[in-house]
Amino acid sequence: MKQRASSAKLTSIRMREDNNVEYVGLEDGVYPKLQNFNKVSIIPLVFLIFYEVSGGPFGVEDSVQAAGPLLALLGFLLFPLVWSVPEALITAELGTMFPENGGYVVWVSSALGPYWGFQQGWMKWLSGVIDNALYPVLFLDYLKSGIPILADGFPRIMAVLVLTLMLTYMNYRGMTIVGWVAILLGVFSLLPFLFMGVIAIPELEPSRWFVLDLNNVDWGLYLNTLFWNLNYWDSISTLAGEVENPGGTLPKALFYALILVVLGYFFPLLIGTGAVPLDRELWSDGYFSDIANILGGVWLRLWIQGASALSNMGMFVAEMSSDSFQLLGMAERGMLPECFSKRSRYGTPLLGILFSASGVILLSWLSFQEIVAAENFLYCFGMIMEFVAFIKLRIKHPAASRPYKIPVGTFGSILLCIPPSLLILVVLAMASFKVMVLSLLAIGIGLLLQPCLSYSEKKGWFRFSASSDLPDWDYNNHRPIEP
């Protein structure tokens, strides 16, 4: 990472379409206000995306339990083509079209108006906070075998609080620290699986990879495991304002991260299913450490357990960065009170971090299955609005500045969104009644919250103001306002 010393200028780049609509772009996607803070370069960005989406193969074991080796391996090869690739491509295009904090909130606002942009922000922020509540709990689950006192009761509650505060402080100290922490944790988390792969070569039996029993498949667990482990590619868009040269850096980082994530899942599954006899009931969270013990002994088991625990730390800091900068971006667009746009001396959104950390602590009582199901449900609704926004912006403003553009036309853009949209409908249909009711209640709160905030602004209870460093957007005509 490096400090940008140059003062970028906000310039007007007009492009005329057939309907004579003019657009205003940004030179290199840079905002003057953000030049005082360190920018995230490509390598830290790759690992931040890696932790937003994956964090390593910890949590993929349930796919083998649910469907057996062949479907698990095929799932982590084919599912990215249906879901991850379209989501990453759309993130690359819209993230460079709107290189500012707020990401998908700005995309939806520009296409559908600020009310639906707020709903997008509410659902995605809540989904992210629910997701983040999982990681301190999982971290302690890996430690409790060696420290039994952390298994339950008051010591566990205090450990969750202390761990959450410690990781929150890392986010407070700035993106430079978060980026390098992500790199170090990523390398440490993936290395033991390379060692395990080398050790496992003599034990591999390829016939184990092709075991298939379609009469014994838990499709709900299988799809939820794939979906949970391969989504959140769009989360990095809420940090676009912190990225060095986002027009060039963001698409490359998404591409490299996609390769890293898929290999980080497929290779350990290939080794684990091929090197040990199959017992599907044993394939649950933490089983990779047992495989490591069988193949390499206690030292490799301890390394994998340590990597698993630290991976949860990496996912926590990456997710909190995304959640907190999203709130900052919404405040800079006038969707939240002005206090959310205030930065600490390290350039981090102080109030956004505090709100996100508070949500994590309040939701840490949920079970693992409830967390995964609830966040998937809310996330699906948010993705539907992103796909609609992507297609509408392509139709209404085909000539708008896009430093990266998916090489397909309008019809191709629609086709790109069909497979993931069908998958979303399947995931929503498979949600339990409890998860559906709680998620719809949360959505209902968002529908009421935005009018309440508008009312508080009119009454002068809170101060709202849009940043002067961002281009104004004409939400009635869905285009930038001419200066």
PyMOL commands that set and color helices and strands:
alter all, ss='L'
color gray80, all
select helices_A, chain A and resi 27-29+32-36+42-53+61-67+69-97+104-112+114-132+134-143+148-151+153-172+175-203+206-210+219-229+233-242+246-275+280-282+287-296+298-332+338-341+350-363+368-396+410-429+433-459
alter helices_A, ss='H'
color red, helices_A
select strands_A, chain A and resi 473-474+479-480
alter strands_A, ss='S'
color yellow, strands_A
deselect
rebuild
show_as cartoon
